[in-house]
Amino acid sequence: MLTDLTIHELGARFRQNDATPTEAAREYLDRIAALDPKVKAYLTVTAEAALARAAEADARFKTGAPLGPLDGVPLGLKDVLCTRGVRTTAGSKILEGFVPPYDATVVARLARAGAVILGKLNMDEFAMGSSTENSGYFATRNPWDLSRVPGGSSGGSAAAVAADLAAATLGTDTGGSIRQPAAFCGTVGLKPTYGRVSRYGLIAFASSLDQIGPFAKDVEDAALMLQAIAGHDPMDSTSAAVPVPDYAAGLGQGVEGLKVGIPAEYFIEGLDPEVETAVRAAIEILKGLGAKTESVSLPHTEYGLAAYYVIGPAEASSNLARYDGVKYGLRVPGARDLIDMYSRTRGAGFGAEVKRRVMLGTYALSAGYYDAYYGKAQKVRTLVQRDFQKAFERVDVIVAPTTPSAAFRTGEKEDPLSMYLNDVFTIPVNLAGLPGVSVPAGFTKGGLPVGLQVIGKAFDEAAVLRTAKAYEGATEWHKKKPELGA
Amino acid sequence: MPEPKITMREVEQVARLARLALSDAEKERMRRELDGILSYIDKLRALDTEGVPPTSHAVPMTNVMREDEPVPSLPQADMLANAPDRSGDFFRVPKIIEE
């Protein structure tokens, strides 16, 4: 089956004329038709467009002129990325009928690389959530146990890769929304440095934290995906003019002599013992490969979550002001006046979590509370950043658990705060703008995937990927597939 | 019982500022949940941040300059295509000014 293959394996088959992009696209579309009713990863499947793009890729391979490693490769996109002519909802009812007039930069870059887009993937509404239960449409399920959540907010993107419903996907990560679902679904998930990837055409949640990155079946594929989307974009003034190295070329360098920091604050009460065991075993493997480990301290870790739940909602309350029933999306009819129309449209169009964060953000920014909440949180953000700066004076990468536990059950975390606590190990990385990856690091006794997080210095995705690749090369976890029937 | 972090009046005021119509049941639930979240966030107060500068962005960046050269914008028809209501080349909204 072509759907089993990684991007680099599939590309090799295309180049050897052992398979065509059209065959690959058809296999994926058939598998989506058969299995996605169980997993519910896709909000929109673009079969016709996918087959048309695949036919173009067929022709390029036939003439011996493929565009590169992603040519003809079937991919999926989180539904927060604008796609010209294809409905884009951000998982929200308020954008149910929205058809963007332009492509996000990452979407345009994947198209230029020859990728075949299979469709748009489910997510927590406006990327607010850790389980994909906050989607305005339906909940996505974890392919390893359909009674459990895939994580979130990029749950559809993670589940699609884990269930072989796409060769790789894009997601976004504001407080862990790539790394946490990657850990829960047993895939590789990479959050690049803030500014590494253009956010143009990404429907904004918290603009100082949001970053786009890939989910992939292995580390090499994640490197290939990052290569295609990374780099400065004049359309996003926060995208950085920092040179993009050849990520795949540096992957095989190993970790001999690499200094790996282990943060004590990530091995705390509340960390599931099975997760801890897996992560400690992973650290031993890295040591065995020649890495030099040492403890580092990130003392403000426990404050990161609280700072995030001020900063994220504050930025969101401002960004989401644009959903006013005027330019696009839902408008509730029968309003008395303009303000009534705004309020009723937003009241009807937003789900409970989005309303909660808009309220929280508006409160934190309002007169009398600004300094106590937003101002304070921004100062704590500085302290979290300094923790990492200090640690990275001594080490090259930091490794830690991605999440405190493996995937929880659908409906298990009804209290919003208990859901937020799930992001305690991923949020500090967003506050500091650093790159981080989650790689499969084993399974619980119940058969649920566990993720190992590797965190790097700003713009040093290469070291993060190289560490992840060395670990992956010494293990077989990434090769395991969930049993979903045929 | 500790003093609530947020009162019903404040919930209503914030909902007005945020232009969110909430039902009575939603308001009560919102008050309770925001109370819990704000109590958690209060742990920030324990930290001494005297003299710590605020960080608004992870990557230090000031103004980004470029040549002031006109480039094509998206076509007007495309930008109006998603409008819930329009009149010719305009977005149409409910009446703003009292007669």
Interface residues (C-beta under 8 A of the other chain):
Chain A: G97 F98 V99 P101 Y102 T193 Y194 G195 S208 L209 P234 S237 T238 A240 H300 E302 Y303 A306 A307 Y309 V310 S317 A321 D324 G325 V326 K327 Y328 G329 L330 R331 A335 R336 D337 L338 I339 D340 M341 Y342 S343 R344 R346 G347 A348 F350 A352 K355 R356 V358 M359 L360 T362 Y363 S366 A372 Y373 G375 K376 A377 Q378 K379 V380 R381 T382 L383 Q385 D415 P416 L417 Y420 N430 L431 A432 G433 L434 A458
Chain B: I6 E10 V11 V14 A15 R16 L17 A18 R19 L20 A21 L22 E26 M30 E33 L34 G36 I37 L38 Y40 I41 D42 K43 L44 R45 L47 T49 V52 P53 P54 T55 S56 H57 A58 V59 M61 V64 R66 L74 P75 D78 M79 A81 N82 A83 P84 D85 F91 V93 P94 K95 I96
